[in-house]
Structure formats: C-alpha cells, structure tokens
C-alpha cells in the first residue's frame, strides 16, 4: 500500500512538473509573438505618421508657391485663385523688399479639402530679373487639419532649372504635433519642379515633381531617414500625392512607401523589409 501511494504521488509530481514546463514554453511563445506584433504595429504606425506629414507638408509648399507666383504674376487681379476670402493678406513693401502675411485665422479656412489655421509669414527681395530668389518664411500657430507645424527657414526659387522649368528648393525644419499629442521634427531638403500649367493663371492644372531627402525624429528616439526614390507627383487638382515612392530607413527596420500610380485617393502602401504590405490612409 505504501509503495502504491508513493508511485501515485511520484506520477502526480511528474505530471504537475510537465504541465508547468509546457505552460512556461507556450506562455513564453505567446509573449514573444505578442511582442513581435506590437513592434510590427509600431513600425507601420510610424510609417503612417511619416506619410501624413509628407502629404500635409505639400500643402505648405503649395501655399508658398501660390502666394509668391500670384504676387509677382503679370496676370494678377483682385481675386486670389488660391487664398479664400476668409483669410487676410497683408503686404508691406520697403525699398526692394516685400513682406507678405497670410492669416487664415484661429477658426481656419478650407483650402482644397484641407482646413488651414494660423499665419504664413514670407519675405523676399523684389527683383524681377534675378534667376534665383530666396524666400524667408515663418509659420505661426499654423495647422493643416489637426496637425500643427512650427518652423522658420528658406525657400529658393529658380526661374528656370536645367529642364527650363521653374523650381523651388525648400529647406525643411519643422516641429510637428499631432492631435493625439505625438510630437516629431523634420529636417532636410525638398525640391519641387513645376512641370505643367506654368504661369497660365489657372492653378487647377498645375503639376509638380518632388525630389529630396529628410529625417523625421519622433520623441521616443526613433528616426526615419527618408529618400525619394521615384519622384512624387503633386497635382493641384488633387489634395493627395498621386504617385511616387520613398525609401524609409530606421535602425531596426526599413521599407518603402508607395503613393500609387496616378489615382487621386488618400491611400499609400507601406512594404517593410520582409515584404509585408500595409495600406495606409493619408
């Protein structure tokens, strides 16, 4: 009887130990898989934030180009083709310099599907014969939809590049705050070549090709290095980038962000270095 009880106890202890061992293995696997899912989700989330910054930053570029070209256009009239009536434009000319302040107000104005708030301050030397012009800019309490941009830098305008097209090179130096409190900064250079609809007085048919490279730094310490590998196409008739591809590189992963083949939609596709795809809404 004693021997039987010992055997039963021994078997019970072995089964209990095996159960704990297997539980530890499966729990470990489950936690590991869960960590991988979280990490992968964060990768796509940061890629999505980068894409949203890209698209919103183009609205800023639109603003600089449209304001300058309208002010210096021989076709200038009393109705601004880009700035809505709810915005206030203040112009001050001193000697050969011009300062332009466009105030979209605290409630904002709708511009081509985006709600813009705050002020754009621009200044430059007036010289109609110069081939290269530097425009200084400052963003003041400036929002595009629910994303805030802060920064002061320059835009260099070439009357004609090697292709004979007007070109704008923008130094990027923004601090960016999203509606959920996420903070990022962006530095780098972006060039816009104006390839269609040049100075015909109709902004709606204008098309730009964008090249450049920059870094986006998030407050958690992650940095995305971005390089445009296929020029991004910006059509004035669409509120989103319609085509082109950028390469994203971070310490722990890399991938590509593709804006499509020319359709006007709010979609982009992120492909990580393992070939996994995720559709992103801009």
N, C-alpha and C positions, 0 to 999 in steps of 0.2 A: 504493500500500500504506500509506504514512504517513497519507494523508488518511482512508483507511478505518478505521485504528486510532484516529485522533483522534475520528472520528464515533462509533465504538463506545464509547470512553471517555466522550465527552460524554453519550451516551444513558444510560450506566450511572450517571453522576453525577446526571443529572436524575431518573432513576427512584429512586435512593437518597434524594435530597433530598425527593422527593414522598412516599416511604414514611415518612420521618422526620416530615414535616409532618402527614400523615394520622394517624400514630401519636400525635403530640402532641395533635391535635384530639380523637381518640377517648379517649385517656388522660385528658385534661382533662375531657371529658364524664363519663367513668366516675367520676373522683374527685369531681366536683361532685355527681353523682347519689348517690354513696356518702355524702357529707357530708349531703345532704338527708335520706337515710334515717336516718342516725344522729341528726340533730337532731329529726326527727319521732318517732323511737323514744323519745328523752329526754322529749319533750312528753307522750307517753302514759304513760311511766313515772312522771313526777311527778304526773300526774293520778291514776294508780292509787294512789300513796302517799297523796295527799290524801284519796282515798275511803276508804282503810283507816284513816286517822286519824279521819275522820268517824265511821265505824262503831264503832271502838273507844272513842272519846270518849263515845258514848252509853251504853256500859257504865258509865263513871264517873258519868254523870248518873243512871242507874238506881240506882246504889249510894247516892248522896246522898239521892235521893227516898225510896227504900225504907227506909233506916235511919231517917231523920227521921220519916216517916209512921208507921212501926211503933212507935217510941219514944213518940210523942205520941198514939197511937191509943187510943180508949176500948175497942177490941176486942183490945188487947194480951194475948198469952198466952205460955206458956213455950216454945212452938215458933215460931222465927222463919220466916216464909214465904219469905224470900229468902236469908238468910245460912246456909250449910250448917254442919253440926256440926264440920267440920274447922277452921273459923275461930273465933277467940277474940274475944269482945266485952267490953270494959272500959268501965264507966260511972262517972263521978265527978260528983257534984252538989255545988256550993258556992254557998250563998246562992241566987241566982236563975239561976245559970249551969250548963250541963251540958256535959261533955266526953265524947265517945264515941270510942273507938279500936277499930277492927275490924282484926284481924291475920289475914290469910289465909295467913301462914307463908311460908317460903322454898321449900317444895315446891309450894305453891299449892292452891287448891280449885277444883273445877269448878262454875261458876255458869251455868246456862242455855247450855251449849255452849261457854263460854269458860273458860280456865284463868287464874285471878286469883291473883297473888302480892303480898306486901308489905302495907303498912298504909295505912288511911284514917283520918286524924285530923280530927274535927269538933268544933266548939264553938259554942254559941249561948246567948242569954239565954232563959230559960224564961218565957213569957208567953202563956197560952192565949187571951187576949183580943185580942192585937195583930193588926192586919190585915197588917202587913208585918214579916218577921223576917229578920235577916241571919245566915247560917251561914258561919263561917270554916272553911276546910279546908286541909289539907296532905297531899300524897301522899309516902309514904316507901318507897323501894325498890319502887315499885308497877309491876307488869307486868300487861298484858292479853294473854294468849297470849305471843307473843315480842316485843311492843312495850312499851318502858319509858316511863312518863310521870312527870315530875317537875314539881312546882309548888305554889304556895300562893296562894289567892285567896278570893273570897267567892261565895256563892250567896244571892240574895234571894228569899224565899218570900212570895208574896201569897196571902192566904187566899181571895180571890175577885177575878178580873180583871173587865173590862167585860162579859164574857160570863157571869159568875157562876161561872167555873171556877178551881180552884187553878192557880197559875202559878209557875214557877221561872225566875229570870233568873241565868245563870251567867257570871261574868267569867272569860274564858279566858286563861291564862298558863302554858302548858306547854312544857317541853323534852321532845322525843321522840327516842328512839333505837330504830332497827330492828335486827333480828337480824344483818343484814349490816354493821352499823356506820354506816349512813346516819343523819345527825342533822338534825333540823328543830326549829323552835319555832313555837308558835301563840299569837296574841293576838287578842282580840276579845270579842264578847258573843253569847250564845245564850239564847233564851227557849223554855221548854217549857210549853205549855198542856195541862193534864190534862183530856181531853175525854170519856173513857169509863172506867167502873169506879171512879169516885171514892169512896175510903174505904169500900168494901164488904167489906174484909177478904180479898178474893181478888185477888192481884196478876196472875194469869194473863189477866184480861180487860181490863187497863188499856191505854189508848191515849193517846198524846201527839202533839201537832202542834208542830213545831220551826221557829222562825224565827231570823234573826240574820245576822251578817256577821263575818268574821275574816280574818286574814292568816296564811299559813304560809310561813315562811322556811327555805330549805334552805342548807346550808353552802357550796354552790357559788355563792351570791349570788342565786339565783333566788327571787323572791317570788310566791306565788299569793294574789291577793285573791279571797276567796270571799264571795258573797252568795246567800242562799237566795231564789230567785225564786218557787218553789212550795213551800209548807210541807212539810217532811219528816215522814213519818208513822212513828212508832215504836210497834210493838205488842209488848206484853210477851210474847206467845206466840211471837214470832219473834226470833232472835238478830241479824237484819239489819234495816236500814232497808228499808221495803217500797215506799215511793213518795216522790215529790217531786223537785225539780230545783234545782241550784245553778249559778250562773254563775262560771266561773273566768277570771281575767284576769291575764296576765303581760306583761312588756314586749314580748316577741317573739311572743306568740300569745294567743288567748283561745278559750273553748269552753264547753260545758255538760256537766254530769254529771247523768244521769237515773237514779233508783233504781227505776224501774218503775211499774207501775200497781196495785200492791197484793199481788203474789205474794210469798210468803216464800221468797226464794232469795238466793244470795250473788253476784248479778250486778248490774252497773250498766253504763250505756253512756255513753262519752265521745264527744262530737261536737266536732271542732275548728272554727275559724272558716272553714275551707274546705269544711265539710260532710262531712268524712271521719269515719267511725264506728269505734270500737274497743270491744269488750266487755271489761269489767274484772271480775275476780274479787276479792271483798272478803275 
